[in-house]
Amino acid sequence: MIGRLNHVAIAVPDLDAAISLYKDTLGADVGTPQDLPEHGVTVVFIMLPNTKIELLYPLGEGSPITGYLEKNPSGGIHHICYEVSDILASRDQLQAKGARVLGDGSPKIGAHGNPVLFLHPKDFTGTLIELEQV
Ligand code: CO
């Protein structure tokens, strides 16, 4: 069912410092920050030859990554995103196998304009998984 690794997301406590780290220290191709109010985050994509890194920074009250940053004050890997070709079919298959989908179970539009869903980390070896329809 899952295809390519679309991105690895890293929650960061200081977005400018993280951008500088990837751009100036690691020499990566770093995009411009985008605010995603529906997801409660500001994201910055870093383009690598074989995948992307998504820097996540809290946006607004009750951001879903605030708690994560309280537990991990210097930041850390927040989720990984796999590509799927049909997100609703994938969701139905996963739910039939007992996996929990976060939220109300319907896809939201993610940072790339594609439908995304998140799967409960306790059902996937402690890793928050995002599925993106590509
Ligand atoms: Co993501």
Residues whose N, C-alpha, C, O or C-beta is under 5 A from the ligand:
A	BS01	CO	A9 E54 C81 E130
